Amino acid sequence: MGSEILDWMVWTRQTALFFAVIIGMVTLMMVWELISPTTTRRGFLPMATTRGDRFFIALLTAAFVHMGWLTFSDITLWGAFGVSAVLAVVIGRWA
């Protein structure tokens, strides 16, 4: 019975790795928060943010960069990954 429930979705190694990395990053953020509680700060974003806020904003930014890349380009997604990684560092450091 269990396998019929998940038959609607095709799980590839890449999909499983993607979700495993996201879960791992959220887990590491939780451990980091327990070890060193965050404080809010203001950067170039028009609001005060915490580490978790900046992480979430970076994930959303990466999703939109990848969707735009797929929409407007036929180039490999490694370019979108690079752009997303740079933006995530900028958001995490200065936002």
Z-matrix of the N, CA and C atoms (Angstrom, degrees):
N
C 1 1.445
C 2 1.522 1 111.74
N 3 1.318 2 119.15 1 -35.84
C 4 1.452 3 122.12 2 -175.35
C 5 1.510 4 113.63 3 -62.83
N 6 1.337 5 117.91 4 -37.81
C 7 1.463 6 119.04 5 -176.34
C 8 1.523 7 112.14 6 -72.51
N 9 1.335 8 118.57 7 -27.03
C 10 1.460 9 120.26 8 179.47
C 11 1.526 10 111.55 9 -68.59
N 12 1.310 11 117.34 10 -28.02
C 13 1.457 12 121.28 11 -178.42
C 14 1.523 13 110.47 12 -66.17
N 15 1.326 14 117.49 13 -37.20
C 16 1.464 15 120.99 14 -176.41
C 17 1.523 16 113.12 15 -97.97
N 18 1.328 17 118.80 16 7.72
C 19 1.458 18 120.99 17 -178.39
C 20 1.530 19 113.39 18 -66.69
N 21 1.314 20 118.69 19 -19.85
C 22 1.455 21 121.42 20 -177.72
C 23 1.521 22 111.82 21 -72.73
N 24 1.348 23 117.94 22 -18.04
C 25 1.458 24 120.40 23 -177.47
C 26 1.514 25 110.14 24 -118.85
N 27 1.307 26 115.37 25 133.36
C 28 1.446 27 120.24 26 178.23
C 29 1.527 28 108.33 27 -91.38
N 30 1.320 29 116.06 28 113.63
C 31 1.458 30 121.32 29 179.01
C 32 1.515 31 108.75 30 -93.86
N 33 1.303 32 116.62 31 117.52
C 34 1.454 33 121.30 32 174.72
C 35 1.525 34 108.07 33 -102.85
N 36 1.305 35 116.03 34 169.60
C 37 1.468 36 118.64 35 176.73
C 38 1.520 37 110.87 36 -60.27
N 39 1.334 38 116.09 37 -39.12
C 40 1.457 39 119.74 38 -179.11
C 41 1.524 40 111.63 39 -64.23
N 42 1.327 41 116.81 40 -41.01
C 43 1.466 42 120.57 41 178.75
C 44 1.522 43 110.46 42 -65.34
N 45 1.310 44 116.59 43 -45.32
C 46 1.467 45 120.41 44 178.97
C 47 1.521 46 110.71 45 -63.05
N 48 1.333 47 117.46 46 -41.02
C 49 1.462 48 121.12 47 178.94
C 50 1.527 49 110.61 48 -64.83
N 51 1.323 50 117.31 49 -40.99
C 52 1.462 51 121.51 50 178.31
C 53 1.529 52 110.71 51 -57.51
N 54 1.328 53 116.90 52 -51.05
C 55 1.460 54 119.82 53 -178.76
C 56 1.521 55 111.45 54 -68.42
N 57 1.321 56 117.94 55 -35.11
C 58 1.462 57 120.55 56 177.80
C 59 1.528 58 110.75 57 -64.37
N 60 1.334 59 117.40 58 -40.41
C 61 1.463 60 120.78 59 178.95
C 62 1.527 61 110.61 60 -66.20
N 63 1.324 62 117.20 61 -43.17
C 64 1.474 63 120.00 62 178.37
C 65 1.528 64 110.48 63 -61.75
N 66 1.319 65 117.20 64 -46.02
C 67 1.472 66 120.71 65 178.84
C 68 1.521 67 110.53 66 -62.50
N 69 1.335 68 116.89 67 -40.43
C 70 1.462 69 120.28 68 177.46
C 71 1.518 70 112.18 69 -63.25
N 72 1.338 71 116.61 70 -41.07
C 73 1.462 72 120.05 71 179.66
C 74 1.529 73 111.26 72 -66.48
N 75 1.316 74 117.08 73 -40.85
C 76 1.468 75 120.10 74 177.46
C 77 1.529 76 110.23 75 -64.11
N 78 1.323 77 117.14 76 -39.68
C 79 1.465 78 121.22 77 177.88
C 80 1.525 79 110.77 78 -63.83
N 81 1.335 80 117.04 79 -44.62
C 82 1.460 81 120.19 80 177.58
C 83 1.525 82 111.63 81 -63.01
N 84 1.339 83 117.03 82 -37.76
C 85 1.464 84 120.05 83 176.75
C 86 1.527 85 110.97 84 -63.01
N 87 1.338 86 116.23 85 -38.06
C 88 1.462 87 120.21 86 178.76
C 89 1.529 88 110.57 87 -65.58
N 90 1.325 89 116.86 88 -44.68
C 91 1.466 90 120.72 89 179.39
C 92 1.530 91 109.94 90 -63.32
N 93 1.339 92 116.31 91 -43.80
C 94 1.464 93 120.72 92 178.53
C 95 1.529 94 110.79 93 -59.97
N 96 1.332 95 116.65 94 -40.04
C 97 1.465 96 121.32 95 179.15
C 98 1.527 97 110.84 96 -65.40
N 99 1.324 98 117.06 97 -38.24
C 100 1.467 99 120.07 98 179.15
C 101 1.529 100 111.40 99 -69.43
N 102 1.324 101 116.67 100 -36.03
C 103 1.460 102 120.85 101 -179.63
C 104 1.521 103 111.14 102 -76.61
N 105 1.321 104 116.17 103 -43.23
C 106 1.460 105 121.27 104 -176.12
C 107 1.528 106 109.33 105 -137.45
N 108 1.335 107 117.14 106 92.20
C 109 1.473 108 119.36 107 -178.50
C 110 1.525 109 112.12 108 -57.39
N 111 1.315 110 114.96 109 141.93
C 112 1.461 111 121.42 110 -176.12
C 113 1.521 112 111.49 111 -84.53
N 114 1.312 113 114.61 112 159.02
C 115 1.462 114 121.33 113 172.39
C 116 1.524 115 107.31 114 -123.47
N 117 1.303 116 115.86 115 154.29
C 118 1.468 117 119.05 116 178.50
C 119 1.524 118 108.46 117 -78.02
N 120 1.324 119 113.87 118 148.72
C 121 1.454 120 120.07 119 176.85
C 122 1.515 121 109.24 120 -148.87
N 123 1.311 122 115.09 121 160.19
C 124 1.462 123 120.96 122 178.28
C 125 1.519 124 108.37 123 -109.02
N 126 1.320 125 114.50 124 133.92
C 127 1.448 126 121.00 125 175.45
C 128 1.513 127 108.73 126 -125.55
N 129 1.330 128 116.42 127 -137.93
C 130 1.466 129 118.67 128 179.60
C 131 1.522 130 112.50 129 -80.10
N 132 1.335 131 118.01 130 -11.51
C 133 1.466 132 120.25 131 174.77
C 134 1.531 133 108.82 132 -76.38
N 135 1.328 134 117.40 133 149.24
C 136 1.472 135 119.52 134 -175.47
C 137 1.526 136 113.71 135 -80.83
N 138 1.331 137 116.60 136 34.02
C 139 1.468 138 120.41 137 179.80
C 140 1.517 139 108.43 138 -157.46
N 141 1.311 140 115.63 139 158.74
C 142 1.462 141 120.65 140 174.03
C 143 1.525 142 108.35 141 -78.62
N 144 1.328 143 116.71 142 135.26
C 145 1.455 144 120.81 143 -176.60
C 146 1.519 145 111.01 144 -129.58
N 147 1.329 146 114.64 145 155.86
C 148 1.457 147 121.56 146 172.34
C 149 1.528 148 107.95 147 -104.34
N 150 1.324 149 116.10 148 175.62
C 151 1.457 150 120.56 149 177.25
C 152 1.518 151 111.80 150 -57.15
N 153 1.315 152 116.35 151 -43.60
C 154 1.467 153 121.39 152 179.40
C 155 1.517 154 112.26 153 -64.29
N 156 1.337 155 116.72 154 -39.38
C 157 1.471 156 120.42 155 175.92
C 158 1.519 157 110.99 156 -60.13
N 159 1.326 158 115.87 157 -46.97
C 160 1.465 159 120.06 158 -179.13
C 161 1.524 160 111.44 159 -65.19
N 162 1.320 161 117.33 160 -36.66
C 163 1.456 162 121.50 161 176.22
C 164 1.532 163 110.48 162 -62.12
N 165 1.321 164 116.29 163 -46.43
C 166 1.463 165 120.97 164 179.84
C 167 1.533 166 110.92 165 -63.77
N 168 1.326 167 116.72 166 -42.97
C 169 1.463 168 120.49 167 178.39
C 170 1.527 169 110.27 168 -63.08
N 171 1.324 170 117.17 169 -39.23
C 172 1.472 171 120.78 170 178.03
C 173 1.530 172 111.04 171 -64.73
N 174 1.344 173 117.57 172 -39.58
C 175 1.476 174 120.26 173 177.09
C 176 1.525 175 111.28 174 -64.49
N 177 1.331 176 116.78 175 -43.40
C 178 1.471 177 119.60 176 177.48
C 179 1.520 178 111.34 177 -63.67
N 180 1.329 179 116.58 178 -41.45
C 181 1.459 180 120.46 179 178.01
C 182 1.519 181 110.70 180 -60.76
N 183 1.326 182 117.08 181 -43.42
C 184 1.467 183 120.81 182 178.89
C 185 1.525 184 111.01 183 -62.20
N 186 1.319 185 117.00 184 -40.08
C 187 1.466 186 119.75 185 178.90
C 188 1.519 187 110.80 186 -63.30
N 189 1.330 188 117.54 187 -43.83
C 190 1.458 189 120.42 188 -179.65
C 191 1.529 190 111.94 189 -69.40
N 192 1.322 191 117.16 190 -36.62
C 193 1.469 192 120.00 191 176.36
C 194 1.525 193 109.78 192 -62.22
N 195 1.323 194 117.17 193 -44.78
C 196 1.468 195 120.41 194 -179.70
C 197 1.527 196 111.70 195 -66.10
N 198 1.326 197 117.42 196 -40.75
C 199 1.465 198 119.11 197 177.58
C 200 1.521 199 111.21 198 -64.14
N 201 1.317 200 117.17 199 -42.64
C 202 1.456 201 120.36 200 177.29
C 203 1.517 202 111.89 201 -64.23
N 204 1.321 203 116.11 202 -40.28
C 205 1.464 204 121.15 203 178.50
C 206 1.526 205 110.27 204 -60.89
N 207 1.333 206 115.97 205 -45.91
C 208 1.464 207 119.79 206 179.26
C 209 1.529 208 111.83 207 -65.65
N 210 1.327 209 116.50 208 -33.11
C 211 1.464 210 120.59 209 -178.40
C 212 1.521 211 112.12 210 -73.39
N 213 1.325 212 116.98 211 -43.34
C 214 1.457 213 120.28 212 -169.56
C 215 1.526 214 115.22 213 -107.95
N 216 1.326 215 118.38 214 2.89
C 217 1.457 216 119.61 215 -175.33
C 218 1.520 217 111.29 216 -144.19
N 219 1.322 218 115.40 217 150.80
C 220 1.463 219 121.23 218 173.35
C 221 1.525 220 111.03 219 -105.40
N 222 1.315 221 116.38 220 5.65
C 223 1.462 222 121.88 221 -179.30
C 224 1.528 223 108.93 222 -73.98
N 225 1.328 224 115.97 223 152.82
C 226 1.461 225 121.30 224 -179.41
C 227 1.535 226 111.74 225 -55.19
N 228 1.303 227 116.22 226 152.67
C 229 1.465 228 121.72 227 -177.08
C 230 1.524 229 113.44 228 -72.68
N 231 1.316 230 118.35 229 -7.42
C 232 1.465 231 119.51 230 176.60
C 233 1.523 232 110.90 231 -61.10
N 234 1.317 233 117.20 232 -32.08
C 235 1.463 234 120.28 233 175.99
C 236 1.516 235 111.93 234 -64.27
N 237 1.332 236 115.95 235 -43.62
C 238 1.469 237 120.33 236 177.14
C 239 1.521 238 110.54 237 -63.86
N 240 1.324 239 116.43 238 -37.34
C 241 1.465 240 120.26 239 177.65
C 242 1.526 241 110.17 240 -62.77
N 243 1.328 242 116.61 241 -43.60
C 244 1.457 243 120.11 242 179.07
C 245 1.514 244 112.45 243 -63.07
N 246 1.328 245 116.65 244 -45.57
C 247 1.465 246 121.18 245 177.63
C 248 1.528 247 109.94 246 -60.83
N 249 1.331 248 116.95 247 -43.96
C 250 1.467 249 121.47 248 -179.61
C 251 1.527 250 111.30 249 -64.07
N 252 1.331 251 117.06 250 -39.59
C 253 1.466 252 120.44 251 179.85
C 254 1.524 253 110.52 252 -65.11
N 255 1.331 254 117.15 253 -43.75
C 256 1.466 255 120.81 254 178.59
C 257 1.530 256 109.77 255 -62.91
N 258 1.324 257 117.15 256 -45.86
C 259 1.470 258 120.28 257 178.84
C 260 1.529 259 111.77 258 -62.36
N 261 1.326 260 117.52 259 -37.87
C 262 1.470 261 121.14 260 178.88
C 263 1.527 262 110.44 261 -63.59
N 264 1.338 263 117.30 262 -40.57
C 265 1.464 264 120.58 263 177.66
C 266 1.526 265 109.97 264 -65.12
N 267 1.329 266 117.19 265 -43.96
C 268 1.472 267 121.04 266 179.57
C 269 1.527 268 109.88 267 -62.21
N 270 1.330 269 117.16 268 -45.86
C 271 1.472 270 121.03 269 -179.72
C 272 1.522 271 109.94 270 -64.36
N 273 1.315 272 117.98 271 -43.98
C 274 1.446 273 121.03 272 -178.58
C 275 1.518 274 113.33 273 -67.26
N 276 1.306 275 116.37 274 -33.57
C 277 1.476 276 119.96 275 -175.62
C 278 1.523 277 112.96 276 -88.33
N 279 1.328 278 117.61 277 -43.75
C 280 1.463 279 120.04 278 -170.63
C 281 1.523 280 115.35 279 -115.71
N 282 1.313 281 119.16 280 -3.29
C 283 1.467 282 120.01 281 -178.10
C 284 1.504 283 111.49 282 -83.87
